[in-house]
Amino acid sequence: MKRRDFLKAAAITGLATTFKLTEGMDLMAQKSAKTAVKTGGTDLVAVMGGEPAQMFRKAIAELGGMGKYVKKGQKVCIKPNIGWDKVPEMASNTNPELVAEIVRQCLQAGASEVVVFDNSCDDWRKAYKNSGIEAAATAAGAKMLPVKDISYYRDITLPRGVKLKTAKVHQAILESDVWINVPVLKNHEGALMTIAMKNHMGIVWDRGFFHRNDLQQCIADICTLNKPAVLHVVDAYRVMKTNGPRGRALSDVANAKAMFVSADIVAVDTAATKFFGQLEAMPLESVKHIALAQDLKLGTMDLSKLKVKKIQL
């Protein structure tokens, strides 16, 4: 469906579902008999009620500014979800406005170059274009990188991996000084949820191995690579609550207008999954790669141990 026809249909049917919840982020909190003493800076920021760029500006300021994660002269790689040849309203991919704002923030922090890529499931050229990310990212000053050629990938080892011991990872990740993981929050028929950890499947060449060899464990394993993202920005502006990861209709999407940001990949996926559970039933324990990643000491699922800042715009 062409974008103009899509928007015409949306105007007639009513675009997706508008998500309204007064205490929208309270279910992220872990119930504990004792409240942990939290010192130092903010570990995780949850923002609700604004536009994508606005919410990210609030979140990154609360975390200490982009300069805390990107230093002057560094080459930065931004890894959104651009897996599908779908328009932004379908929530199949990361919101282009959010990607553009992160690009701008990196350049303002002094990055020498910002590159953006994903190993798309659909034709990557069409996915880059119709997602809106290519236009938004390049306008903000980033360079979009090609993906569908094995020559762009290099072999790495994963000594801490349980099932996944080696992988071919895109050189954009390996050649960057730092990289930022920017997934969209959505349902996934195989992994149940695709958030920050699952978004790592877009940095590898052979995703088939994951599906043939314990998908949940392999998702956790790839996150043990020795060059973790410095920041995970979960786009929950529009959320695909059913029929993910591609989506079928507008009714699959809820306009949640939220965002979760943290350097802790386990914590951010925990928070986002708990939030998703308010839209569609999704017990946290059913998303097994989150607990498996905690077992690998990649982060914590116990949000009560963290300093969490909730912002309602």
N, C-alpha and C positions, 0 to 999 in steps of 0.2 A: 504494500500500500504506500503510495506517495504521501509525503508529509502533509501536503495541503488537503488531501482526501482524508487522512487520518484525523487532522484537526477538525475538519468538517463533521466527521462522525462523532468525535468527542463532544462537540458542541451540542449535538442532537441527543446523545445518550447520557451525557454527564460524565466527565472524566474521572474514571475510577471511583475510589472511595475516599472521602476526606476523613482523616483520622483526628479525632478530638478526644483528649483525655486530660482532665484537669491535673491529675497527679501522674502524668504520663511516664515519668522515669522512676517512680518510687519502687517498682518491682525489681529494679536492678540491685537493690540493697540486699545483702545477705542477713538473715536473722541470726543473731548471736546473743548469748546470755551476757557477754561482756563486750564492750566496745573497745576496739583496739586503739591505742594511742598513736596518732598519726603526726609525724613531724616532717619538716622539709616542704618541698614544692608539691604541686598537684601531680598526681599519677595518671588520672583519667578525667577527661572532660566530656560531659553529655550536654548537648545543646538542643533545644526544641523550640520551634515556632517561627523560625526565620527563613530567609532565602539562603541558598548554599554558600555563596561567597561571604555573606554576612555572618553566618554561623561559624565558618572556618576562622574568620578574623577574630571572633570572640574566643574561640577555643585555643587558637595558637597564642593569643595574648595571655590567656590564663596559664598556659604551659611555659611561659617565659619568652615567647617570641620565636620566629623562625631562625633567628641568629643562633639560637641554642642548638639547632640541629644541622644547619647549613652554614659553613664558614666561607669567608671571602676567597674567591678563586677556585672553589670546588666545582667539580662536574657532578650534576645531580641527575638521577634517573627517577622518573615518576611512573609507577606501574598501576594504572587504573584497570578496571574490567572493561574491555572493548571486545568482548567475545562474539557479539551478535550484530547482524545487519538489521538493526532496529532503531526507531526514532527514540529520543530521550523520554517521551511520555510513557513508554512501555516499561521503563525501569529495568531493562535487560542489561544495561551498561551503567557505568558510573556517570553521574551528572556532569555535563561538559562545563557548566559554570563553576563547579567546584574545582575541576582540574585546572581551569584557567587561573583561578585565584591562587592555587598552590604554586603554579608556574610563576606568577607575578611575585608572590612572597619570596620564593627562592631567589629570583633575580634581584629583588630589593635587598636581600640579605648578602648579596655579592657573588652569587654563583656565576662561574665563568660560562657555563652552558647547562641547559636543561633539555633532556631528551625524554620522550614519552613513547611507550610501546605496550603491546600485548600480543600474545600468540592466540589470535582470534580463532574461534571455531568455524564461523562463516568466513567467506572471502574477506581477507583482512582489509583490502582496499575499500570495499563497500562498508564494512563495519566501521572503519576509521571515519569515513565520510558521513554515513547516515546516523551514526551515534551523536554527531555534532562535536565530537571531541577533537578531531583533526583541525577543524576551523577555529575552535575556541582556543586550543593549545598553541597553535601557530600564531594566532593573533596576539596572544599574550607573550610570545617570544620563545616558545619551545620548538624543538625539532622532532618530528614524528619519524620513528625508525621502522624499517621493514622487518618482517618476521618469518615469512614462509620459505626459508632456505636454510638447510642444515648448517651451512657455512657460517651462519651468525651465532652458532651455539658451540659451547666448549664443555669438555668433560670435567666434572668435579667429583670429589668423593665426599661421602656423608658418614664419617666414622661413628656418629651417634645414632644413625638410622637403624631401625629394627628390621624393616622389610626393604626399604629403599636405601641402597648403599652407594649408588652412583647415579648421576643424572647429567644430561646435557642442558646447560643453563645459558640463556641468551647473554651475549657479550655486553649488552647495555648494562646489565646488573654488575657484571664482573669488572668492567672498565670504569664504572662510576666511582666517585669518592664516597658518596652516600646515595641511598635510594629510599623513596617514600612509597609505601603501599597504600593504594586508594581503592578499596573494593566498594561495591554496592551491596547492600543488605538484601538478600533474597532467598527464596526457597530453592532447593535443588533436589531433583528426584533421586539422585544417587547418594550424595553426601548429606542430604536433608537440609543443610544450610550451606550457603557459600558466602563467606565473609572474608576476614583478613587471611586466615590460614589457607582456605581453599583458593584464594586469589593467587597463591604461589604456583598453582598448576599452570598458570599463564606465563611463567618464566622458563618452563622446560620444553624440550622438543617432543619427547615421547610421553604423552599423557596416558596412552594405552596401558603402560605398565602399571599405573596406579589402579586402574579398574580391574586388572587381572590378578593383582597381588595385594588384596586387603586395602581398599580405597581409604578407609579411615586412618589406618596406621601410616600409609604412605603420605597422606596429607600432613600428618604430624612430622614425619621424617624429613620432608623437604624443608620444613621450617627450621631444621637444625643446621642449615648451611652456614658456613663460618662468616658470612657477610649479611647479617640480618638487617632488615629495614630499620632506619632510625626512628620512624614514625608510622603509625597505622591510622588512617583517616577513613572511618566507615561512613559512607554516604547512605543515609536513611531518609533522604528527602522524599523520594518516591520508593516504595517498598513492594517488590513482587512477592505477594503472600502465597500464591498458588501457581502451579504449572511452570515452576522454574526448572532450568535456568533461562530458558528462552522466552517463555510466556506465550499465551495464545490470544488474549483479549484484554481490553481495558479493565474488565472486571477482576483481573488477576492483581491489579495494582491498587495500593492504598497511598494516599498523600499524607505521609506521616510527618514530614518536615522536621527531621531529627538528624543528629550527627554524633558520632562517638570517636574520640581521639585519644590515643595513648601510645607510649613506646612499648607497652606490655601486650603482646599479641594474644595471649591467653585471656587476659582481663578484658580486652576490648571485644573479643569474640563472645565472651561470657555475657558482658553487658548487652551487646547487640542481640544475642539470642534471647535473653530474658525480655528485652523490649519487643522483639518479634513475636514472642509468645502472647502478647496482648492483642495481636492482630489475628493470629492463627495458632492453633494448638501446636506447641513445639517444646516438649519437656527438655530441659537442658541436658539431662543424662542421655538422651537419645542421640545427641550430636557427639558421637564418641571421640572424634579427633580432638576435641577441646580437652577432655580429660587425659587423653594420650599425650598431648603436648605438655600438659602440666606434669605428667609422669617423667617426661624428658627434661623437666626443669626449664621450660621455655617461658614460664610465667605462672601467675596464680589465678585460680577461679574464685578465690575467696575475696570478694570485693571489700569486705569489712576491714581487710588489712591495708587497704589503699586509701589515699586521700582523693576522694572523688568530688569533683565540682559539677553541680547541675545548674544549668543556666536556662531560664525560660525567657524567650524574647517576646 
